[in-house]
Amino acid sequence: MTNYPAHWEADVVLRDGGTAHLRPIVPSDADALQAMHRAQSPESIYLRFFAPMPQIPAKDLDRFVSVDYRDRVAFVMLVGEEIIGVGRYDRIDAESAEVAFNIADSHQGRGIGSILLEHLAVAAREVGITVFTAEVLPQNRSMLQVFAAAGYEVSREFEDGVVAVRFEIDPTDRAMQVIASREHRAEALSVRSVLHPSSVVVIGASRKRHSTGNLLVRNLAAAGFQGTLTVVHPEAESIAGVPTVRSLDELAEPADLAVIAVPAAAVSGVVRDCAAHGVKAVVVISSGFAEAGEEGMALQREVVATARSHGMRVVGPNSFGIANTAEDVSLNSSLSPFMPERGSLGLFSQSGALGTALLARATRLGLGISTFVSAGNRADLSGNDVLQYWEEDPATTAVGLYLESIGNPRKFSRIARRVSRVKPVVVVKSDLTGQELPPGHQVRLSSLAERAGGALDEILAQAGVIRADSIRQLFDISQVLTSQPLPAGRRVGVVGNSAAMGTLLVQAARAEGLEVTRDPVSLHPEVQADEFGEALAEMFAHDDVDSVMVSFTPSAGASEREIAEVLSEQAAHARQTTIACFSGVQGVRDELTAFVPGDEGTPVARTVPSYFGPEDAVTALARTTDYAMWRSEDHGTYPELDGIDRRAARTVIDSALDELEESSGAEADDGGLDGVGPGALVLDPTRTRALAEAYGIPVLPHITTSTVEEALAAAQELHYPVALKAVHTRLRHRMELGGVRLNIESPEELRDDWLQIRKVIGAFTATGPYDIDVQAMAPPGTACVVRGGEDPLLGPIVSFSLSGDTTELVGDIAHRVAPLTDVDAATMIRSVKAAPRLFGYKGLPVMNVAPIEELLLRVSELVDDFPQVADIAIHPVVATTTDAHVLSIRVTLRSTVDRMDSARRRLA
């Protein structure tokens, strides 16, 4: 099937957390479609077809399954081989199409209609359809609800007993919010089904004590799993004291979770067996998949496809396992021989070996966890999924993730920004750019190449994510987050019995951007407990202290335990964030724990985390303070910009890409962008101006000339002074190479400069282009660069910098993921190191940056709306004391784009 749109296929999570496979309909679906129809109730058939129809007539059935994937499109939703829903549209005219749905009675209420609508809308927009219509019987309330709740502006008319529905399908802000909300609920439920099983079956355990499967069984039993635990074994009566069954056929009820530890080649068959027996999720401990090469990758894809198409989620393969310390669950389905105490830290790791390290360190520090997930190759369940769950999980107050890669950074940023507003998210620093990947991780490469890591750092900071440099630092920070209130500000006080230690704490605090507002209190080395308590009480009483750092070095005076008792009691009742440097106490320990009354009178533990060295202590406090300040800040709003005509922009983009498709075989211009390659084109000046105008971006007038005479006429029309710029890409902004002449005030000067630039072009290239632009001069100001575009890994990115080679050489460029809030735009400009040049540095005039902020917002809207925009480079835009002037825009489009985080829900 040559025109079959494979890129429309998707695995999706349904409202109840189950999964299904969605794809375009094909002729061979006729029998399955007829089977679904026959199973429908007479009422459902009448609501869909407005007439009784026990069986679809052969002629109609052939028409339903035979589509052209352009003017007639249909999607089917499948669980296994069973069709559980169908959605279709038929084009009416150039801009509109009629849409219809049919959902199997046995799968009503699972959100299938809304997912089909999202995917139909995306497919329709690809071929220029902007409006959907439908005719629905008034009693078909469920379908009317699908349209009403989708977030579109829906109009209804009632005539001849039928409700006529009409709505534009451009993704409005409201529609995107609805999609994100539904995605969140579904994925959170999906992960909950994995972490809260009422029954677990282990497949692949042997009687050998040191085998992987045997260890899993022993760990599950030792943790006191509160549900039903069974082992599948063809011969043994029991494994590690746990009863066995010979096969899944012998289970009284389907298991919620299967833990699989069989050789890689056998996993796919086991997953199929689990699917046939109604298992809801699987954890694949087995290795030998994508990390082992192409053959393993094929096995991995087969496993995931089988599981998802039968409604199951997969953790792994090559997973270290999962755990849930909740009292009513007590699940340790991992390879860890020990489990941390019950606590409020959620942990996620992609690496099995580092999963061991995470749990081991949490145990050593006495830091309790709520849940733990080792994703292994992250073939299905990912950090994004688990974040969705943790956002709602009352047992989790802070999140720690070790990420070796991010498959969908834009989605991670979107979710993390929402989660960070209510719970801190700490990420261990690793290469997340897709440039250096561990075996088994399949992600896209960033086109930002050498600066992708810095861009991702900024994107995560935009989302409020706390970056840690190591696992040790992750736990250092997490100790504060899970045991202490967040700091109210950056002001710190220091109390201790060592002047040297106090000095180290003060120096480290100032280096980390904390403010030491009071002289450190240095008590004598032999201090007694009551003296120490008095000093602490005085420090806690100060209103200008937000956090208190306490150090103690044992000597002939009070013991470390006595000081710890005094400190924990006072800190438990103080408003300040408190941390300690006690050489004999590290982590979250009973020695530094006191209890305060909870909301219902139940005692609540408050612990002061302790660190061995001052640097670790201060870094943890500083990162926590940075997060607290981010959380308390105004993050702005997504402004409604006037003067945006998305339809006009779509017309420009579609017409250009249609011409590119018609002229396939012509060489593509990558516009100097890494990774754009074939299938891209640079918009011509006319279309560039039209696209810019559609988003309210005015460009300073210019005229392209091929001769001196044309240039003289152009200057006369634009009025002197003017500028000349070589059209050639590599010379256009290069004054130092002779490609630009400014402030030309007379015809004589213009003639000489035009001929000089023409010589430079000729010396530089033998192929041209040889044209030269004549442009009106902008008022004096500071030249800036605004760029945006679709990065294959990071999604729609917007960047800002001041113009010049120095900026590019030192990487002084700010990046943010679109869409931007007004605060994002303002912060971007002020975050670059060269920003003082815009605000009066060394007597320079203060520039009005408000127009630049608005330009960033408009570019953000453009690249967020149209992933086909591979790059828009506004270079330069000149900021002046009153306004901003766009001198040049270059737009590169890409014909084939598959945005991972788009206006349709789907799993990676």
KOLDOZA-811832 format. One record per residue (C-alpha): x, y, z. Coordinates in steps of 0.5 Angstrom, whole numbers, plus 500, padded with zeros to 3 digits. Layout:
BEGIN
XYZ;...
END
This chain:
BEGIN
500500500;504506497;501512500;499508507;501514512;505510517;507516521;499516524;500510527;500510535;500507542;496510546;494510554;486510555;482514560;483508565;490507564;490501559;493501553;491500545;494501538;491506534;492506526;489508519;484503517;486498511;482494507;484487511;480490517;473489514;472482518;474485524;470491523;464487521;465483528;465489532;459492529;455485530;457486537;454492538;447493541;441496537;441502540;448503539;447502531;442506531;445512534;451511529;447510523;440513524;437506522;437499524;443495521;444488524;450487519;454492515;452491507;458489503;458495499;458500505;463495508;468496502;467503502;468504510;475500509;477503503;480510504;485515500;488517507;487525504;480526503;477520506;481518513;479513518;483510524;481504528;483503535;485496537;486491543;490485540;486484534;480486536;477493533;474497539;473504536;473507529;473514527;473517520;472524516;470525509;472531506;466536504;470542501;477545501;477547508;472542512;470535513;465531516;467527522;464520525;465515531;463508533;466506539;465498541;459498547;464494551;469499551;465505552;467510557;475509556;476516553;477512546;472518542;476523544;483520542;480518536;478526535;485528537;488524531;483525526;484533527;492532526;491528520;486533517;490539518;496536515;492536508;489543509;482541513;481546518;473545520;470539522;462538522;458532525;451530525;449527531;442524534;440528541;440522545;447521543;450524549;456521549;458523543;456530544;460530550;466528546;465534542;463539548;469537552;475537547;476544548;474547541;469552540;463548538;457551535;450547535;444547530;438543531;434541525;430535523;431532529;439532528;444536532;449539527;456540530;461545527;468547530;475549527;480544529;486549530;489547537;487552541;490553548;484550551;484544547;491543549;490544556;484539555;489534552;494535557;489534563;487527560;494525558;496526565;490522568;491516564;498516565;498517572;493511573;497507568;503507573;499506579;497500576;504498576;506500583;500498586;498491584;494486589;497480585;504479583;506473579;514471578;516468571;523465570;525463578;529457579;530453585;538456585;538461591;543465587;539466580;536472579;528470579;530466586;532473588;526477586;522472590;526472596;525480596;518480595;517475600;522479605;518485604;512483606;508484600;501485602;497482596;498475593;504472590;505466586;511463582;510460575;515454575;513447571;516442576;517445583;512445589;515452591;520457590;523460596;517458600;512461595;507457592;508455585;503454579;505450573;502456568;498462568;492457566;492455574;491462576;485463580;484470577;489474572;495477576;496485576;503485575;508479572;515480573;519476568;526473568;527469563;532469557;531475552;529470546;523467551;520474553;516476547;512469548;511470555;509477554;504474549;502469554;501474560;496478555;492472553;491471561;489478562;495481566;495488567;503490567;510487566;517488569;522485564;528484568;531480563;537483559;539482552;535487548;537494545;543494549;545488545;545490538;540490532;537483534;536485541;532491539;528487534;526483540;525489544;520492539;516486539;515485546;513493547;508492541;505486544;504489551;501495548;497492543;494488549;493494554;499492558;505497560;512495560;517496565;524495562;527491559;534490563;530493569;533493576;525492578;520497582;518498589;513501593;514502601;506504602;504500608;498497604;503494598;510493601;512491594;520490593;520487586;527489585;534486585;536490591;537485597;535491602;530496602;530504605;525505610;518508608;519515606;516521602;522521596;520518589;526515586;527513578;533510575;534508568;541504570;540498573;547498576;545505579;539503581;542499586;547505588;541509589;537504594;544503597;545510599;538512601;539506606;545508609;543515610;536513613;532517607;526513606;523513600;515512597;516508591;522506586;522505579;528502574;526503567;532500564;532501557;526505558;522502552;515503554;515506562;519512562;520518567;515522564;510517566;512516573;512524574;505524572;504519577;508522583;504529581;498526584;501521589;500523597;506519599;511523595;513530597;520530593;522526586;529524585;531522578;537519575;537520567;542518562;537520556;530524555;526521550;521527550;525533553;519537551;514533554;519532560;519540561;512541560;510536566;516538570;514545570;507543573;510538578;515543580;510548582;508543588;513538589;521539588;524535582;531533582;535530576;542527577;546531571;548526565;549527558;541528556;542531549;542524545;550525543;552520548;548514549;548508553;547502550;539501549;537508549;534510543;533517542;533523537;539527536;539534537;541539532;543544537;549539537;555542541;550547545;545542546;547540553;547548555;540549552;537543556;540546562;536552561;530548559;530544565;531551569;525554566;521548569;524549576;528542576;534542581;540539577;545535581;552533579;552526582;548521586;551523592;549530591;542528589;541525596;544531599;539535596;533530597;535530605;533538606;527537601;524531605;525533612;525541612;521547610;523550604;527557605;523563605;529567602;537567601;539569608;543565612;546564619;551560622;552557629;558552631;563551636;569552631;571558628;575555622;568551620;564557621;569561616;568555611;561555611;560562610;565562604;561556601;555560602;557566599;560563593;553559592;549566592;547565599;547572604;550571610;546577614;549576621;556575623;557567625;556565632;563561634;562558641;568555644;570548643;568546650;561549649;556545654;549543651;545549654;550554652;549551645;541552646;541559648;545561641;541557637;535560640;537567639;539565632;532562630;529568633;532573628;527575623;532576618;535569618;531564613;536558614;541556619;547552618;549549625;556545625;559541631;566539633;566534639;571536644;571536652;565539652;558537651;557530647;555530640;548526642;547532647;548537642;544534637;538533642;538541643;538542636;533537633;528540639;529547637;529546629;523542630;519548632;523554628;520557621;527556618;530551614;536548618;542543616;548541620;555539619;556533625;562529623;559523627;552523624;551523616;544523613;537523616;538520623;534519629;539523633;537529630;530528629;524531634;517531633;511536633;504535633;501534626;494537623;490531627;494531633;499525630;506527632;510528625;517527625;522533623;529531622;535536621;539533615;547532617;553532612;560531613;563537610;561544609;561544602;556538601;552542606;552549603;551546596;544542598;542548602;543553596;540548591;534548595;534555596;534556589;528552588;524555593;526562590;523559583;517556586;515563590;517567583;511570578;512565572;508570568;502568563;502566556;499572553;494573548;498577542;494580537;495581530;496573529;493570523;495562523;491561517;495566513;501563516;499556514;497558507;504560506;508554509;503549506;504552499;512552500;512545502;507543496;512546491;518542495;514536494;512537487;520539485;522533489;529531487;531538487;537540492;535542499;538548502;539547510;540554511;547552515;543548520;546542523;541536521;536539517;539536511;534534505;527535505;528542507;528549503;529556505;523561504;524566498;523573501;516574499;514568503;518570508;515577509;508574508;509569514;513574518;507579517;502573519;505573526;505581527;513581526;514588521;521587517;525594515;523594508;529592503;529591495;534586492;538588486;542585481;545591478;548598480;542601476;537597480;540599487;540606485;533606484;532602490;535607494;531613491;525609493;527607500;531614502;538615504;541613508;541606506;545599507;548594502;548587504;550581500;544576499;549570499;548566506;555566508;556574507;550577509;552579516;559579515;561586515;569584517;568580510;566585506;559583505;556589508;556597508;552601512;550609512;551610505;548617504;549619496;548615490;556616488;557612495;552607493;555606486;562604489;560600495;555596491;561594486;566593492;561588495;560585488;567583487;567580494;562576492;565574486;572572490;568568495;564564490;563562483;556559484;552566487;548568488;550575486;544579488;545585493;540588498;538595499;535596505;533603509;538604515;535603522;536608528;543607532;542601537;544595539;544589534;541582537;539576534;532572535;532565533;527559533;525553530;524545531;529541534;528534533;530532540;528538544;522540540;520548539;526552541;527560542;534563543;536570544;543573544;547579542;550580535;557578534;562573533;564574541;557572543;557565538;565564540;563564548;556561547;553567550;546565548;539564552;535558550;528556552;522551550;516554547;511557548;514562552;511566558;512574558;516572564;520567560;521572555;524578559;528573563;531570557;534577555;537579562;540572562;545573557;552575560;552581555;545583557;548590561;550593554;542593553;541597560;546602560;553599561;559604561;555610559;551606553;544608552;539604556;535600550;527599550;527591550;520591551;519590543;524585543;520581549;514581544;518579538;521573542;513571544;511572537;517567535;515563540;508562538;510561531;515555532;510552537;504552532;508550526;513544527;515545520;519551521;526548522;529555523;527562523;533567524;532574525;539577525;539582526;534586530;536592533;534595539;534602540;532607546;525607543;523601539;526595535;527594528;528587524;533588519;533581516;529574517;531567514;526562515;528554513;522549513;522542513;517538509;517531514;516533521;514528527;513532533;514528539;510532544;504534539;496535539;495528539;496523545;501518544;506514547;514514544;
END
